[in-house]
Amino acid sequence: MSETPTPIARRRTFAIISHPDAGKTTLTEKLLLFSGAIQIAGSVKARKASRHATSDWMEIEKQRGISVASSVMQMEWRDCVINLLDTPGHQDFSEDTYRVLTAVDAALMVIDAANGVEAQTLRLLEVCRARNTPIITFVNKMDREVRTPLDLMDEIERHLGMDAIPFTWPVGMGKNFHGVLDLRERRMRVFRPGEDRLDGGDETIDGLDNPALAARFGAELAQAREEIGLLSEATAEFDRAAFLAGRQSPLFFGSAINNFGVREVLDALVDQAPPPGPRPAVQRVVQPSEPKFTGMVFKIQANMDPAHRDRIAFVRVCSGRFERGMRLKVGRTGKEIRPNTVVAFMSQRRELLEEAWAGDIIGIPNHGTLRLGDTLTEGEALQFTGLPFFAPELFQAVEIADPLRSKQLRTGLMQLGEEGAIQVFRPHFSGSLLLGAVGTLQFDVVLHRLSGEYNVAARLAPTPYRVARWIHSDDERQLKRFIEENAHRIAYDVVDAPTILLTHAAELRVLQERWPDVSFHALREHAGRVFQTDMAA
């Protein structure tokens, strides 16, 4: 038992967040390249294409790079096991990103040095701040003509609501980008463009006051030294406790496409990011060092292998040790499972997983047994909290060209709904399914996947609905009466949680006044458990 904390202390689990096109996918690839998980830039794309057909929808999203369908990659660096969770960049897939952020202990924020902090980054930062998730900041694309580092740092601090503490500082930019000054190691790392392969390390020059630096880098170095002088007077010292509490963010500069600054980020993840921490459950707080296994399903991906129509449940190991074939209890249903074909994602050595520890992400093949938010234990009745579902703002009805394919349509929509790709509602009085989304791109993705994965040609039709709220009451008779009186606008989601669909926000205010014993929720957890009441119209 004394050895159990050792592998857990070696784990680092983090998500990469950014606005689209900030360079997140490039940095992801270079982290894998640098750590030795892949051997040449671009190989992740090849693995993605051969293993994950569902990534085809990224064509619709018009993203390029290495956005892997599994969103999970594992690598090793300096004797630490690093679990990297890639997040969708587009705001229309923000729900998936929010759920991924519940499974990590830290976040790496990528900023485009030309554009600064952008809209989607702000939304993700709000989620991180709400959870006090420690954030490491990487300012990318310094090899281009960009904004001044002081200006970027000021904007980052304003939007983060925390102090940005420079660990490195750029010398020049664009064609005159010479490298970064490592303020903690007191040396300069010299930039060399075009390093698409790992070649054994960068040139470094010791001593920030080394006369050789001024001789080589002239005006750009003088400017950097002046900026550092200003920072030394205005910036607080780095405090790891403040970082772990979400009050400070280590700040790095570099160029991901040139592999520059990647080593510093990996070192910061090992040295500063926290190992797995405690996880709140309804019943109690679960500590990662507890000997017995617990885990939470935070993502489900359908049809990763189209030949077998499989579904993979992504499980964050919250405590203890997982062993292949062990008996696990599903908290929601009480059913027992014995997963024997559990996989690690992009593992350096193997696909089939024999063991995993708190902090790791494992994939359990799943044929409808597991749902988003499910808790797995060795027998204890537990329910982890915090996995969010948001009331959709856009609604479409689904029509099918060939009525003989109705069964396939319903199967496809229910599976995609369980996956979280879209919200699916079954009206109280109708057999037709309704789709709810946060962004319009979700509808395009669903039609594309219905066609490609379920061989169903479907089209969308407008609906009058503009507002949805999950409903709940401690008085079951009141809830039943409410549903009966409003049955024409009641629907049920994939976990059969009752929902009221409305055409105008004003209707919600009227219902709240008329039914004081019924609560209306814009946010719910899995299994229908609502955790935030929406009292605003």
SERO-129543 format. One line per field, with one value per residue (C-alpha): residue in one letter; residue number from 1; x, z, y. Coordinates in Angstrom, 3 decimals, decimal comma. Layout:
! residues N
pase	(A:...)
zaba	(NUM:...)
u	(X:...)
w	(Z:...)
v	(Y:...)
This chain:
! residues 537
pase	(M:S:E:T:P:T:P:I:A:R:R:R:T:F:A:I:I:S:H:P:D:A:G:K:T:T:L:T:E:K:L:L:L:F:S:G:A:I:Q:I:A:G:S:V:K:A:R:K:A:S:R:H:A:T:S:D:W:M:E:I:E:K:Q:R:G:I:S:V:A:S:S:V:M:Q:M:E:W:R:D:C:V:I:N:L:L:D:T:P:G:H:Q:D:F:S:E:D:T:Y:R:V:L:T:A:V:D:A:A:L:M:V:I:D:A:A:N:G:V:E:A:Q:T:L:R:L:L:E:V:C:R:A:R:N:T:P:I:I:T:F:V:N:K:M:D:R:E:V:R:T:P:L:D:L:M:D:E:I:E:R:H:L:G:M:D:A:I:P:F:T:W:P:V:G:M:G:K:N:F:H:G:V:L:D:L:R:E:R:R:M:R:V:F:R:P:G:E:D:R:L:D:G:G:D:E:T:I:D:G:L:D:N:P:A:L:A:A:R:F:G:A:E:L:A:Q:A:R:E:E:I:G:L:L:S:E:A:T:A:E:F:D:R:A:A:F:L:A:G:R:Q:S:P:L:F:F:G:S:A:I:N:N:F:G:V:R:E:V:L:D:A:L:V:D:Q:A:P:P:P:G:P:R:P:A:V:Q:R:V:V:Q:P:S:E:P:K:F:T:G:M:V:F:K:I:Q:A:N:M:D:P:A:H:R:D:R:I:A:F:V:R:V:C:S:G:R:F:E:R:G:M:R:L:K:V:G:R:T:G:K:E:I:R:P:N:T:V:V:A:F:M:S:Q:R:R:E:L:L:E:E:A:W:A:G:D:I:I:G:I:P:N:H:G:T:L:R:L:G:D:T:L:T:E:G:E:A:L:Q:F:T:G:L:P:F:F:A:P:E:L:F:Q:A:V:E:I:A:D:P:L:R:S:K:Q:L:R:T:G:L:M:Q:L:G:E:E:G:A:I:Q:V:F:R:P:H:F:S:G:S:L:L:L:G:A:V:G:T:L:Q:F:D:V:V:L:H:R:L:S:G:E:Y:N:V:A:A:R:L:A:P:T:P:Y:R:V:A:R:W:I:H:S:D:D:E:R:Q:L:K:R:F:I:E:E:N:A:H:R:I:A:Y:D:V:V:D:A:P:T:I:L:L:T:H:A:A:E:L:R:V:L:Q:E:R:W:P:D:V:S:F:H:A:L:R:E:H:A:G:R:V:F:Q:T:D:M:A:A)
zaba	(1:2:3:4:5:6:7:8:9:10:11:12:13:14:15:16:17:18:19:20:21:22:23:24:25:26:27:28:29:30:31:32:33:34:35:36:37:38:39:40:41:42:43:44:45:46:47:48:49:50:51:52:53:54:55:56:57:58:59:60:61:62:63:64:65:66:67:68:69:70:71:72:73:74:75:76:77:78:79:80:81:82:83:84:85:86:87:88:89:90:91:92:93:94:95:96:97:98:99:100:101:102:103:104:105:106:107:108:109:110:111:112:113:114:115:116:117:118:119:120:121:122:123:124:125:126:127:128:129:130:131:132:133:134:135:136:137:138:139:140:141:142:143:144:145:146:147:148:149:150:151:152:153:154:155:156:157:158:159:160:161:162:163:164:165:166:167:168:169:170:171:172:173:174:175:176:177:178:179:180:181:182:183:184:185:186:187:188:189:190:191:192:193:194:195:196:197:198:199:200:201:202:203:204:205:206:207:208:209:210:211:212:213:214:215:216:217:218:219:220:221:222:223:224:225:226:227:228:229:230:231:232:233:234:235:236:237:238:239:240:241:242:243:244:245:246:247:248:249:250:251:252:253:254:255:256:257:258:259:260:261:262:263:264:265:266:267:268:269:270:271:272:273:274:275:276:277:278:279:280:281:282:283:284:285:286:287:288:289:290:291:292:293:294:295:296:297:298:299:300:301:302:303:304:305:306:307:308:309:310:311:312:313:314:315:316:317:318:319:320:321:322:323:324:325:326:327:328:329:330:331:332:333:334:335:336:337:338:339:340:341:342:343:344:345:346:347:348:349:350:351:352:353:354:355:356:357:358:359:360:361:362:363:364:365:366:367:368:369:370:371:372:373:374:375:376:377:378:379:380:381:382:383:384:385:386:387:388:389:390:391:392:393:394:395:396:397:398:399:400:401:402:403:404:405:406:407:408:409:410:411:412:413:414:415:416:417:418:419:420:421:422:423:424:425:426:427:428:429:430:431:432:433:434:435:436:437:438:439:440:441:442:443:444:445:446:447:448:449:450:451:452:453:454:455:456:457:458:459:460:461:462:463:464:465:466:467:468:469:470:471:472:473:474:475:476:477:478:479:480:481:482:483:484:485:486:487:488:489:490:491:492:493:494:495:496:497:498:499:500:501:502:503:504:505:506:507:508:509:510:511:512:513:514:515:516:517:518:519:520:521:522:523:524:525:526:527:528:529:530:531:532:533:534:535:536:537)
u	(0,000:2,891:3,843:0,432:1,049:4,227:2,672:-0,148:2,339:3,928:0,692:-0,072:-3,425:-4,154:-6,223:-5,097:-7,518:-7,515:-9,452:-9,499:-6,298:-4,190:-1,910:-3,329:-3,209:0,315:1,494:-0,219:1,698:5,012:4,513:4,046:7,054:9,276:8,299:8,996:5,367:5,676:8,771:8,000:5,634:2,495:2,426:-0,468:-2,546:-1,795:-2,718:-5,870:-6,946:-6,410:-7,945:-10,688:-13,140:-15,353:-12,783:-14,227:-16,585:-13,618:-13,817:-17,135:-15,601:-12,909:-10,098:-6,839:-4,152:-4,325:-7,692:-7,989:-11,496:-10,472:-9,239:-6,786:-3,075:-0,521:3,196:6,145:8,525:11,173:9,713:6,211:3,194:1,401:-2,209:-3,046:-6,708:-7,240:-10,404:-12,520:-11,638:-14,975:-17,487:-20,326:-18,676:-18,181:-20,267:-17,805:-14,938:-16,570:-16,984:-13,362:-12,267:-13,934:-11,469:-8,206:-6,074:-4,590:-4,968:-2,519:-3,862:-2,503:-2,631:-2,054:0,517:-1,050:-4,636:-4,322:-7,113:-10,065:-13,743:-13,708:-10,680:-12,651:-15,496:-13,077:-11,300:-14,611:-14,956:-11,374:-11,843:-15,084:-13,159:-9,956:-8,073:-4,365:-3,506:-0,166:-0,089:1,818:2,011:2,470:3,657:6,423:8,185:5,543:4,865:2,788:1,771:4,327:4,847:3,980:0,684:-0,097:0,792:-1,462:-4,386:-3,848:-3,867:-7,034:-8,914:-7,465:-8,215:-4,885:-1,232:0,787:4,301:6,843:9,058:10,487:10,606:10,960:13,868:12,372:9,549:8,867:11,997:13,921:12,790:16,031:14,736:13,657:15,346:14,750:14,241:14,450:17,480:19,046:20,046:18,954:17,547:18,380:15,708:16,407:13,522:12,371:12,995:10,180:12,042:13,580:17,344:18,695:18,174:18,464:21,482:21,634:23,821:24,259:23,896:21,313:24,091:26,508:28,271:28,004:24,239:24,453:27,023:24,720:21,232:21,677:18,587:16,103:18,044:18,264:14,493:13,898:16,204:14,361:11,009:12,355:13,526:9,978:8,574:10,900:9,360:5,715:5,409:5,057:7,342:6,048:4,224:3,311:0,554:-0,999:-0,700:-2,400:-5,176:-5,746:-4,310:-1,113:-0,297:3,257:3,799:5,877:6,640:7,559:6,745:5,044:5,467:9,232:9,306:10,455:9,345:7,949:10,604:9,847:6,134:6,786:9,128:6,493:3,886:6,207:7,538:4,509:1,253:-0,398:-0,688:-4,224:-6,303:-9,435:-12,770:-16,136:-18,936:-22,463:-21,629:-18,084:-14,780:-12,653:-8,876:-6,650:-4,463:-7,336:-6,552:-9,838:-10,575:-13,125:-13,692:-16,074:-17,258:-16,728:-16,940:-18,423:-17,309:-19,450:-18,161:-14,434:-14,235:-16,963:-16,628:-17,903:-20,200:-18,537:-18,812:-15,897:-16,515:-13,689:-13,121:-11,030:-9,487:-10,192:-8,606:-6,692:-5,508:-7,360:-6,543:-7,870:-10,731:-11,482:-15,108:-16,647:-20,059:-21,958:-23,358:-26,399:-27,726:-25,969:-24,850:-21,478:-19,046:-15,677:-13,909:-11,230:-10,445:-9,692:-7,419:-4,942:-4,991:-1,812:0,146:3,805:4,080:0,705:-2,955:-4,415:-4,204:-3,217:-3,324:-3,930:-3,707:-5,530:-5,143:-5,058:-7,728:-8,892:-11,266:-13,863:-15,725:-19,372:-22,633:-25,017:-24,150:-22,279:-23,498:-21,953:-21,454:-21,584:-19,454:-17,532:-16,384:-15,346:-18,738:-19,203:-22,295:-20,832:-21,895:-19,280:-20,542:-19,794:-20,381:-22,467:-25,246:-26,501:-30,006:-29,848:-30,626:-31,314:-33,884:-34,593:-36,974:-35,592:-37,196:-36,151:-36,220:-36,860:-39,429:-37,998:-34,856:-36,744:-35,286:-31,734:-32,482:-33,701:-30,742:-28,262:-29,816:-30,040:-26,399:-25,247:-27,343:-25,764:-22,378:-23,184:-22,673:-26,166:-29,098:-32,018:-35,537:-38,555:-41,778:-44,472:-47,124:-45,082:-42,802:-40,659:-37,382:-36,199:-32,576:-31,211:-27,830:-25,612:-24,375:-25,562:-22,474:-23,655:-26,639:-24,360:-22,162:-25,140:-26,482:-22,992:-22,539:-26,046:-25,236:-21,696:-22,044:-25,685:-26,515:-29,468:-30,289:-32,054:-32,956:-33,811:-37,026:-37,594:-39,423:-40,992:-38,924:-36,340:-36,030:-35,635:-35,515:-35,258:-38,014:-37,985:-40,072:-39,717:-43,498:-44,000:-47,731:-47,082:-44,553:-46,978:-49,762:-47,431:-46,471:-50,125:-51,188:-48,220:-47,927:-48,029:-44,626:-42,997:-40,161:-37,677:-33,918:-31,709:-31,814:-35,589:-35,232:-38,437:-37,966:-40,259:-39,840:-40,942:-41,194:-40,424:-38,501:-41,560:-43,364:-40,751:-41,442:-45,156:-44,584:-42,263:-44,942:-47,768:-45,828:-43,708:-43,188:-41,615:-38,013:-36,706:-33,070:-30,720:-28,023:-28,171:-25,835:-25,996:-28,846:-31,241:-29,789:-30,132:-27,560:-28,205:-31,525:-32,052:-34,206:-33,574:-35,718)
w	(0,000:0,663:-3,026:-4,227:-3,990:-6,061:-9,517:-8,650:-7,753:-11,193:-13,029:-14,630:-16,375:-18,265:-21,107:-23,877:-24,425:-26,971:-29,564:-32,990:-35,009:-32,045:-32,669:-30,124:-32,398:-33,516:-29,921:-29,064:-31,834:-30,789:-27,153:-28,354:-30,651:-27,941:-25,404:-27,865:-28,149:-31,924:-34,088:-36,799:-37,099:-38,941:-37,743:-35,390:-38,375:-40,027:-36,893:-36,548:-40,093:-39,756:-36,315:-35,917:-38,793:-36,725:-37,060:-40,556:-39,027:-38,457:-42,189:-41,550:-38,698:-41,214:-38,811:-39,824:-37,736:-35,191:-33,457:-32,503:-31,966:-28,667:-27,363:-25,138:-25,542:-23,094:-23,041:-20,649:-19,715:-16,992:-15,365:-15,275:-17,100:-18,772:-19,880:-22,453:-23,279:-26,481:-26,591:-29,580:-30,521:-32,004:-29,619:-30,973:-29,249:-25,938:-24,001:-24,876:-23,836:-20,515:-19,721:-20,664:-18,252:-15,377:-15,937:-15,638:-12,865:-14,873:-18,179:-20,789:-22,449:-25,925:-27,017:-30,556:-30,083:-32,929:-31,656:-27,897:-25,757:-28,017:-27,421:-27,132:-24,855:-22,519:-22,270:-21,400:-18,872:-17,080:-16,636:-15,370:-12,943:-11,621:-10,765:-9,659:-12,272:-12,401:-15,794:-17,622:-20,451:-23,718:-26,101:-29,563:-33,002:-31,801:-35,114:-36,741:-36,539:-33,370:-30,499:-27,901:-25,024:-22,402:-24,155:-24,374:-20,740:-19,635:-21,638:-20,346:-16,750:-17,267:-18,780:-16,531:-13,408:-12,050:-12,186:-15,184:-14,009:-16,882:-16,840:-20,247:-22,113:-25,886:-27,589:-30,686:-32,875:-36,481:-38,637:-35,693:-33,183:-31,652:-28,823:-25,205:-21,978:-19,339:-16,273:-13,780:-15,234:-16,172:-19,683:-23,250:-25,500:-29,091:-31,751:-34,965:-37,461:-39,437:-36,812:-37,784:-36,371:-32,962:-33,310:-29,804:-28,311:-28,787:-28,412:-24,981:-23,665:-19,892:-18,038:-18,806:-18,583:-20,772:-23,118:-25,927:-25,986:-26,691:-29,411:-31,214:-30,606:-30,327:-30,167:-29,612:-26,553:-25,175:-25,548:-23,800:-20,916:-20,499:-20,382:-17,843:-15,698:-15,694:-14,856:-11,902:-10,238:-11,102:-11,047:-8,019:-7,397:-8,522:-5,707:-6,493:-3,878:-5,590:-8,959:-7,628:-6,186:-9,573:-8,613:-10,739:-14,205:-15,400:-18,742:-21,635:-25,133:-28,192:-31,639:-31,590:-35,302:-34,832:-31,662:-29,795:-26,194:-26,026:-23,627:-21,135:-21,218:-20,575:-17,699:-16,210:-16,370:-14,468:-11,969:-11,335:-12,393:-9,603:-9,409:-9,186:-6,488:-4,492:-6,309:-4,798:-4,795:-3,429:-0,556:0,270:-1,102:-2,762:-2,315:-5,209:-2,867:-1,672:-2,455:-4,168:-7,757:-8,584:-11,913:-13,753:-17,387:-18,786:-22,520:-24,829:-28,448:-30,819:-33,821:-33,286:-35,133:-37,829:-38,649:-35,197:-34,405:-31,039:-28,342:-26,082:-22,616:-21,507:-17,780:-15,535:-12,856:-9,635:-7,071:-6,688:-9,394:-12,356:-13,500:-16,663:-15,946:-12,451:-11,293:-11,366:-10,300:-12,275:-9,638:-11,643:-12,365:-9,844:-12,706:-12,600:-15,507:-16,062:-18,804:-20,510:-23,588:-21,956:-24,029:-23,484:-26,037:-28,042:-25,426:-26,309:-25,910:-26,288:-27,082:-24,710:-21,134:-18,229:-15,445:-14,765:-11,778:-10,459:-13,012:-16,035:-18,736:-19,857:-22,630:-21,932:-24,934:-24,228:-25,784:-23,973:-20,440:-19,575:-19,931:-19,471:-15,782:-14,621:-11,610:-11,491:-8,200:-6,723:-4,986:-3,027:-3,817:-5,119:-7,527:-8,652:-9,257:-11,621:-15,151:-16,824:-19,403:-20,573:-21,735:-25,546:-27,283:-30,797:-31,745:-34,907:-35,754:-37,656:-40,831:-42,660:-46,425:-46,216:-43,555:-43,616:-41,996:-38,983:-36,619:-37,732:-37,298:-33,744:-32,883:-34,324:-32,598:-29,239:-29,440:-30,480:-27,660:-25,117:-26,482:-25,901:-29,545:-29,490:-27,101:-28,136:-26,801:-27,052:-26,976:-24,558:-27,272:-30,350:-31,625:-33,578:-31,960:-31,476:-31,471:-29,181:-29,672:-28,348:-31,867:-35,419:-36,377:-34,103:-36,411:-39,455:-37,635:-36,653:-40,235:-41,488:-38,925:-39,432:-43,106:-42,735:-39,640:-39,678:-43,397:-42,691:-44,916:-42,707:-42,952:-40,389:-40,031:-37,971:-34,652:-32,695:-29,574:-28,292:-24,589:-22,694:-18,964:-17,012:-14,419:-10,911:-7,756:-4,363:-4,499:-6,998:-7,265:-8,191:-10,821:-12,278:-12,411:-14,064:-16,731:-17,367:-17,765:-20,027:-21,832:-25,270:-24,564:-22,349:-23,669:-22,166:-22,784:-23,191:-19,459:-19,350:-17,425:-18,025:-19,901:-20,735:-24,257:-24,720:-27,602:-25,623:-22,481:-21,142:-20,860:-18,386:-16,097:-16,146:-15,317:-12,447:-10,939:-11,446:-10,223:-7,214:-6,160:-9,518:-10,240:-13,721:-14,484:-17,230:-16,097:-15,019:-14,108:-15,395:-14,505:-14,299:-11,122:-11,438:-9,698:-10,698:-10,724:-13,395:-11,983:-14,844:-17,911)
v	(0,000:2,360:2,293:3,418:7,213:6,991:6,401:8,826:11,558:11,041:11,850:15,206:15,579:18,785:20,223:22,542:25,419:28,223:30,150:28,430:28,956:30,046:27,056:24,617:21,582:22,427:22,753:19,455:17,740:19,264:18,250:14,674:14,993:16,455:13,793:10,990:9,830:10,358:10,439:12,980:15,924:14,905:11,304:12,040:13,061:9,756:7,816:9,842:9,129:5,400:4,967:7,526:7,847:10,131:12,890:13,457:15,979:18,247:18,962:20,641:22,580:23,615:22,867:21,276:19,630:16,857:17,220:13,558:12,180:10,620:14,007:12,127:11,463:10,111:10,825:10,654:13,435:13,373:10,268:11,775:10,383:13,291:12,905:15,560:16,272:18,197:20,320:21,404:24,952:25,989:27,585:25,430:22,455:24,231:21,677:18,922:21,176:22,036:18,355:17,628:20,374:18,499:15,638:17,612:19,063:21,962:23,794:25,057:28,207:28,992:32,654:33,909:36,690:38,678:38,494:38,278:36,838:35,997:35,269:31,471:31,602:33,857:31,332:28,541:30,726:31,278:27,520:27,212:30,086:28,597:25,414:27,235:25,228:26,196:27,731:27,830:30,404:29,951:32,933:31,441:32,643:34,978:34,314:36,557:40,286:40,424:42,667:43,764:41,329:43,972:44,678:40,959:40,388:43,255:41,886:38,351:39,578:41,612:38,694:36,005:37,939:36,719:37,685:36,487:35,620:35,545:32,471:33,397:36,720:37,205:38,916:40,530:39,255:38,268:38,220:39,650:37,042:35,816:33,630:33,910:34,834:32,165:34,341:31,485:29,703:33,062:32,122:32,740:30,055:31,009:30,660:28,780:28,658:25,666:22,974:20,638:17,636:17,219:17,442:17,240:20,671:24,424:26,653:28,273:31,083:31,348:34,650:37,315:39,934:37,974:40,482:37,940:38,470:42,191:41,593:39,148:40,500:44,261:46,471:43,632:42,436:45,979:46,324:42,981:43,948:47,256:45,436:42,942:45,859:47,248:43,837:43,334:46,392:45,672:41,880:39,658:36,700:33,343:31,568:27,962:27,972:31,001:29,218:26,081:28,257:29,901:33,318:33,225:31,901:31,097:32,857:31,468:32,750:30,704:29,347:25,968:25,338:25,648:23,488:26,577:26,939:23,414:22,102:24,875:24,054:20,358:21,233:23,549:20,793:18,455:21,013:23,221:21,517:19,520:15,749:14,318:15,973:15,087:14,730:15,701:13,157:13,541:11,210:12,396:13,691:10,989:11,187:9,998:7,951:5,772:2,113:1,303:2,312:4,995:6,721:9,031:8,902:12,405:11,672:9,060:8,763:6,716:4,790:5,236:1,903:2,138:-1,557:-2,490:0,464:0,738:3,362:4,235:5,634:7,919:7,481:9,700:7,503:9,407:7,093:3,875:1,539:0,107:-3,442:-5,040:-7,421:-6,107:-6,051:-2,587:-1,315:1,336:3,681:4,799:1,306:-0,939:-3,192:-4,940:-4,849:-6,547:-4,560:-6,666:-4,575:-1,241:1,000:3,804:6,594:7,196:5,324:5,220:1,450:-0,228:0,107:-2,490:-1,292:-3,525:-0,959:2,719:5,046:8,089:10,882:8,577:8,520:5,074:4,028:1,339:-0,146:0,387:-0,778:1,515:0,376:3,575:7,160:10,561:11,268:7,647:6,738:3,443:1,914:-1,425:-1,585:1,634:3,715:6,985:9,699:12,209:15,719:18,548:17,196:19,920:19,900:23,280:24,122:24,412:27,679:26,325:23,694:21,699:18,877:15,881:14,555:11,413:10,879:7,107:6,089:2,568:3,977:5,357:2,774:3,592:7,304:6,828:4,589:7,083:10,086:8,362:7,266:10,736:12,167:9,816:10,829:14,508:15,506:17,004:17,059:14,871:15,401:13,095:15,159:13,986:13,743:12,842:10,126:12,605:13,585:17,159:18,295:20,986:22,634:25,384:26,268:25,673:23,689:20,885:20,310:20,034:17,542:15,380:15,236:14,373:11,610:10,207:9,830:8,512:6,321:5,200:5,395:7,668:10,624:13,173:16,838:19,467:21,445:24,597:24,536:27,403:26,736:29,198:28,341:25,055:24,406:21,183:20,991:19,592:19,643:18,022:17,566:14,743:15,415:19,034:17,978:15,435:18,047:20,553:18,000:17,112:20,749:21,565:18,238:19,876:21,474:18,846:16,668:14,199:14,090:11,011:10,292:10,947:14,193:16,218:19,480:22,382:23,846:27,456:29,907:33,079:33,944:35,766:32,420:31,266:34,226:33,471:29,801:30,675:32,898:30,385:27,339:28,408:24,770:23,859:24,868:25,605:24,839:25,990:23,553:19,942:17,146:13,604:11,237:14,153:15,629:19,400:21,531:25,127:26,912:29,534:32,304:34,705:34,906)
